[in-house]
Amino acid sequence: MTILSYDSTLEGFLTTVFEIFEFKYQEPQIIKKDDLQHNMFATPIEIVTDITKSDRVIKKLTDQLQNDGVRTLIYAFLSEKVGVEDLLYKVIHYAVANKSKNIMKDFSNDAVLQVSQLTKSVGREKHRMEAFIRFELLKDGIYFAKIDPDFDVLTLIVPHFKNRYQDQKWLIYDLRRKYGVYYDLNDVEIVEIDLDKKLLKSDSEIYSDSEINYQKLWWEYFDHTNIKERKNTKLHVQHVPKRYWKYLTEKKIF
Amino acid sequence: MNYDKVKEKLEILADAAKYDVSCSSSGGNRKNTAKGLGDSSATGICHSYTEDGRCVSLLKILLTNFCIYDCAYCVTRKSNDIQRAAFTVEEVVDLTINFYRRNYIEGLFLSSGIFKNADYTMERLVRVAKKLRLEHNFNGYIHLKSIPGASDDLMREAGLYADRLSMNLEIPTESGLKLLAPDKNHQDMIKPMGFVKNQLIQYQEEKKKFKNTPKFAPAGQSTQVIVGATQENDFQIIQVADHFYKNFDLKRVYYSGYVPVSNDIRLPAIGAQVPLVRENRLYQADWLMRFYGFKANEILDKNNPFLDLEVDPKMSWALRNITQFPVIIQNASLEMILRVPGIGVKSAHKIIQARRFQNLNLEHLKKIGIAVNRARYFISVSNENSHLKFLNALNLKEIILSDTKSKFENPFSNQLSLLNDNSFLR
């Protein structure tokens, strides 16, 4: 067995894949550098991220699996699931061994199926973020939202919000991974900052004058659009799992 | 803006609009060009769900609940003693924009009680949509209600600004309508629907010739029928739906279980149960017609006019057509795989893909996401399927029922527990 460690980035992972083929490492196991302490008895090979190598892997995979297949692999990678690297390597290995087929459709292969299920979960989380993010208008005119997604989907949702909100500044901040994306009316950039305490705590003085009024109007609307005779809590919670309630203005207590 | 006043209106006019079940925001295709606000998501987004489990995608309100009609099934009927209110055009526009900017909604669903006359009302609705599109460069979703009897000119204008237009039949038969809403007739509803349908075709034709043809209601038309207010059977309802899908090219027919809002003796009394299971079965039948290749007369016929409440309509069809089974998964056509109970559209396509790589067994099907507990009675796979032996059993339905549990088995458990308790009733 060969243990290879990389820097947790997608490019790092793809570089690792490249080198496995390049140096014909046997029985590779891929781990994140930060998780090294769990493996103190084996000496890992440290992979240095190399964009030319990762780009070549992407190009090769795109030729064989089309954009859709590559997208599936990237989504699964963003699940951050323990062991996802080995799973992805298995799929890539399977693809390389079957050059003539698009193996991403082979749902009877266990690794392919697992990857496609991870991709589905990540896609679902992405969609939920697009639905459940609630912006709050700050005094300085920025629409601000805090999120805490199960998977690292923040970069995936940028195109959606960039298309949608072109005439307002906005900032979406991932509390767990401590980075955000900020749109300044022209471009979106990734910002790695520690959030101001007032923003973290939703201190009322940070909001623009009308903000709380609109939140209350929305809260009221949500309450009145419900048909009480049809109450179905099970279905409600199935659609809006409780872990997302903290995002939602309509679930806030004023 | 006076928030307290708007809040009061919002309470009244959201309450009055909630019985319109459509909340779809899909099918819009407006793109945000020129740094405007909003971009339609082709698949639609549910931004929240009400406590009754319905999607909240649009700000769904009435412009006003003043109404000249007296439809017995409607909460805003003229004779009902309720608080009345009316939004101004500016208020609706302001609410829509501010909710949209905060990612609460995909857009606006604006309906209205009918005040003065049809055209006067329709003109106001159009004015809201026009202001949003032209003054605020808004590309979000707009669903406008077509007012029965509105003129062609207004309907044409409405189609230019709205993504979807809808006209609710409410009562599926003319006789039922005569009974409950004597001032209304189906002809007034069908005329604008027919006009919109023809416009849709015309704009599509022009689009082929001229690239810059403006959009006309890109998300199409829909309608709604109330279930359980009058005596129509499911066969009649499905026939009506089928007729409108075929002849008016509708995107959707919605079925709304009647929620009692009146003590009128012509209607179920206040407190009567909402027919949720029946409503659900009608939606399933609707899906069979639109996505599974079933014809209306395969689902129900004159001698068999009600949908089985115990099993879904596809299962019901399978039980009546047992000679069509078992379906051999490895080589059956897509059409036939779609007819197997427990196999959905996506799973059917996955089966077609996966079987090219190897012979599929029940384990594979389970992993693909098929409801194997229902499907296994009707399919033949590469390994042994012991459940197939029941296929010709006379009590197949009972066997399947004892094996599967419906999520609707006790939908009212949380509300009627007190009344179900005999000691309490005595």
Interface residues (C-beta under 8 A of the other chain):
Chain A: K101 K105 D106 F107 S108 N109 L113 H127 E130 A131 F132 I133 R134 F135 E136 L137 Y143 A145 H160 N163 R164 Y165 Q166 D167 Q168 S210 N213 Y214 K216 L217 W218 E220 Y221 F222 H224 T225 N226 I227 K228 E229 R230 K231 N232 T233 K234 L235 H236 Q238 H239 V240 L248 T249 E250
Chain B: Y3 V6 K7 L10 E11 A14 D15 A17 K18 Y19 K31 N32 K35 G36 L37 G38 D39 S41 I45 C46 H47 S48 Y49 T50 E51 D52 G53 R54 C55 V56 L59 K60 I61 L95 N98 F99 R101 R102 N103 Y104 N137 G257 V259 P260 V274 L276 K350 Q353 A354 R356 F357 Q358 L360 H364 K367 I368 K407 P411 N414 Q415
